[in-house]
């Protein structure tokens, strides 16, 4: 276990194997996709997650309240292709059920992700989030700076 309880004294944060856990928490991931996903079907590639996890390039964290997963975070940690000395962590997903978005559970997931990334040698951490969301505001208040813009169109 990485962390301990939230304000209610019940939520713990654990590391987990995403290839095992993604099928178990599909309802949470579907809720995430409905809120923050794109205009294509959500169909996670379990074999890709398994490969990245087993290769040591990805870790996953789950926030659990009693027996229910209420939050999930996946992070890659790799050498930046433009500088092999620069190890960068980047989130793949971060989601916390709305009822747990009081700042404690999401904050613990973020801090646990930062700590694990640092332990794996990361020197920088990037978070992918929608501009103008509460998460982007929180991250900015905690020292993160916008450094890129991502644009997408269908082909």
QUITA-V876465 format. One record per pair of residues at least 6 apart in sequence whose ideal C-beta (glycine too) atoms are under 8 Angstrom apart, sorted by sequence separation. I is the first residue (numbers start at 1). J is the second residue. D is the distance in whole Angstrom. If there is no record, write none. Layout:
i=I j=J d=D
i=I j=J d=D
This chain:
i=5 j=11 d=6
i=52 j=58 d=4
i=53 j=59 d=7
i=63 j=69 d=7
i=64 j=70 d=7
i=79 j=85 d=8
i=80 j=86 d=4
i=100 j=106 d=8
i=129 j=135 d=5
i=130 j=136 d=7
i=140 j=146 d=7
i=5 j=12 d=7
i=22 j=29 d=7
i=53 j=60 d=7
i=62 j=69 d=5
i=63 j=70 d=5
i=79 j=86 d=7
i=80 j=87 d=7
i=129 j=136 d=5
i=4 j=12 d=6
i=63 j=71 d=3
i=79 j=87 d=6
i=80 j=88 d=5
i=117 j=125 d=6
i=127 j=135 d=8
i=3 j=12 d=6
i=33 j=42 d=4
i=49 j=58 d=7
i=62 j=71 d=7
i=63 j=72 d=7
i=78 j=87 d=7
i=79 j=88 d=8
i=96 j=105 d=5
i=3 j=13 d=4
i=62 j=72 d=6
i=77 j=87 d=6
i=78 j=88 d=7
i=96 j=106 d=5
i=129 j=139 d=7
i=1 j=12 d=6
i=2 j=13 d=5
i=61 j=72 d=7
i=62 j=73 d=8
i=77 j=88 d=7
i=114 j=125 d=6
i=1 j=13 d=7
i=2 j=14 d=7
i=30 j=42 d=7
i=60 j=72 d=7
i=61 j=73 d=5
i=77 j=89 d=5
i=78 j=90 d=8
i=94 j=106 d=7
i=113 j=125 d=8
i=127 j=139 d=6
i=1 j=14 d=5
i=2 j=15 d=6
i=29 j=42 d=7
i=60 j=73 d=7
i=61 j=74 d=8
i=76 j=89 d=7
i=96 j=109 d=7
i=60 j=74 d=5
i=61 j=75 d=8
i=75 j=89 d=5
i=76 j=90 d=5
i=29 j=44 d=7
i=59 j=74 d=7
i=60 j=75 d=8
i=75 j=90 d=7
i=94 j=109 d=6
i=131 j=146 d=8
i=58 j=74 d=6
i=59 j=75 d=6
i=75 j=91 d=5
i=76 j=92 d=6
i=94 j=110 d=7
i=58 j=75 d=7
i=74 j=91 d=7
i=75 j=92 d=7
i=110 j=127 d=8
i=127 j=144 d=6
i=58 j=76 d=5
i=59 j=77 d=7
i=73 j=91 d=6
i=74 j=92 d=4
i=57 j=76 d=6
i=58 j=77 d=8
i=74 j=93 d=5
i=94 j=113 d=8
i=125 j=144 d=8
i=57 j=77 d=6
i=73 j=93 d=7
i=56 j=77 d=8
i=57 j=78 d=6
i=72 j=93 d=6
i=73 j=94 d=5
i=126 j=147 d=7
i=22 j=44 d=5
i=72 j=94 d=8
i=73 j=95 d=8
i=91 j=113 d=7
i=126 j=148 d=8
i=128 j=150 d=8
i=23 j=46 d=7
i=71 j=94 d=8
i=72 j=95 d=6
i=22 j=46 d=6
i=52 j=76 d=7
i=71 j=95 d=6
i=89 j=113 d=7
i=49 j=74 d=8
i=71 j=96 d=4
i=89 j=114 d=8
i=70 j=96 d=7
i=71 j=97 d=7
i=19 j=46 d=5
i=22 j=49 d=6
i=70 j=97 d=5
i=19 j=47 d=8
i=89 j=117 d=3
i=70 j=99 d=8
i=71 j=100 d=6
i=106 j=135 d=7
i=110 j=139 d=8
i=19 j=49 d=5
i=70 j=100 d=5
i=18 j=49 d=4
i=19 j=50 d=4
i=89 j=120 d=7
i=107 j=138 d=8
i=18 j=50 d=8
i=106 j=138 d=8
i=110 j=142 d=8
i=17 j=50 d=8
i=63 j=96 d=7
i=87 j=120 d=8
i=89 j=122 d=4
i=94 j=127 d=7
i=101 j=134 d=8
i=19 j=53 d=6
i=58 j=92 d=7
i=71 j=105 d=5
i=87 j=121 d=5
i=88 j=122 d=6
i=91 j=125 d=8
i=18 j=53 d=6
i=65 j=100 d=7
i=70 j=105 d=6
i=71 j=106 d=7
i=87 j=122 d=5
i=88 j=123 d=7
i=89 j=124 d=7
i=90 j=125 d=7
i=91 j=126 d=7
i=94 j=129 d=7
i=103 j=138 d=8
i=17 j=53 d=6
i=73 j=109 d=5
i=87 j=123 d=5
i=88 j=124 d=5
i=89 j=125 d=5
i=90 j=126 d=5
i=91 j=127 d=5
i=92 j=128 d=8
i=25 j=62 d=7
i=63 j=100 d=7
i=73 j=110 d=8
i=86 j=123 d=6
i=87 j=124 d=8
i=88 j=125 d=7
i=89 j=126 d=7
i=90 j=127 d=8
i=91 j=128 d=6
i=71 j=109 d=5
i=75 j=113 d=5
i=86 j=124 d=7
i=88 j=126 d=7
i=90 j=128 d=7
i=21 j=60 d=6
i=73 j=112 d=8
i=18 j=58 d=7
i=32 j=72 d=8
i=73 j=113 d=5
i=77 j=117 d=6
i=21 j=62 d=6
i=28 j=69 d=6
i=75 j=116 d=7
i=94 j=135 d=7
i=18 j=60 d=4
i=28 j=70 d=8
i=63 j=105 d=5
i=75 j=117 d=6
i=17 j=60 d=7
i=29 j=72 d=7
i=77 j=120 d=5
i=15 j=59 d=6
i=16 j=60 d=5
i=25 j=69 d=5
i=28 j=72 d=6
i=77 j=121 d=7
i=15 j=60 d=7
i=16 j=61 d=7
i=24 j=69 d=7
i=63 j=108 d=7
i=77 j=122 d=5
i=15 j=61 d=6
i=16 j=62 d=5
i=63 j=109 d=6
i=14 j=61 d=7
i=25 j=72 d=6
i=13 j=61 d=6
i=14 j=62 d=6
i=21 j=69 d=8
i=61 j=109 d=6
i=13 j=62 d=7
i=13 j=63 d=5
i=14 j=64 d=6
i=12 j=63 d=7
i=13 j=64 d=8
i=21 j=72 d=8
i=61 j=112 d=5
i=11 j=63 d=5
i=12 j=64 d=5
i=61 j=113 d=6
i=11 j=64 d=7
i=11 j=65 d=5
i=10 j=65 d=5
i=61 j=116 d=7
i=10 j=66 d=6
i=18 j=74 d=6
i=8 j=65 d=7
i=59 j=116 d=6
i=2 j=61 d=7
i=6 j=65 d=8
i=11 j=70 d=7
i=36 j=95 d=7
i=11 j=71 d=8
i=35 j=95 d=8
i=32 j=93 d=7
i=59 j=120 d=7
i=32 j=95 d=4
i=29 j=93 d=8
i=31 j=95 d=7
i=56 j=120 d=8
i=29 j=95 d=7
i=31 j=97 d=7
i=28 j=95 d=7
i=28 j=97 d=7
i=11 j=100 d=7
i=11 j=104 d=7
i=6 j=100 d=8
i=11 j=105 d=6
i=36 j=130 d=6
i=7 j=102 d=7
i=13 j=108 d=5
i=6 j=102 d=8
i=13 j=109 d=6
i=7 j=104 d=5
i=11 j=108 d=7
i=6 j=104 d=4
i=6 j=105 d=5
i=13 j=112 d=5
i=15 j=116 d=7
i=6 j=108 d=7
i=3 j=108 d=5
i=3 j=111 d=8
i=3 j=112 d=5
i=2 j=112 d=5
i=2 j=115 d=7
i=2 j=116 d=7
i=38 j=152 d=7
